[in-house]
């Protein structure tokens, strides 16, 4: 009986080592996959955060553009010391010299190529804004603007003029991420 027991254990010699190796390889593969998933999720999270930052940066340029448009059309000329404003922006906003591209480059400029307003925030984030006047028309009667009918009461009386602008803002970070927001703004004079 001892010989039979000895023969059966001899044939099973090393099976435990093979089983342990298979389990270790499975755990190693599982650990590697988990590490890869964690790294991928971290990269996705970082990219999403950066995309949100540049979008909000680009979106934040819109109120500045509206303020500059209103300053130019109303003639207030307020200063915006943190931003550089192109010298020919007044020609674009007021549509002066529309056929002279050296004085009114609305058809040639963009946020990347000759922006109208530029600024750098904190040394790593930049905003570039392009403002183009696209259309102007008279505002008719009180249905378009409250109390601006032909009777001469209200803002601008019966001779109000609406100006439509396309505002393209681009926010970018040094990490070469950028976002562009295009909006249409209406100003009534």
Beta strands, then each sheet from edge to edge (+ up, - down):
strand 1: 84-85
strand 2: 117-121
strand 3: 125-138
strand 4: 161-173
strand 5: 178-188
sheet 1: 1+ 2- 3+ 4- 5+
end
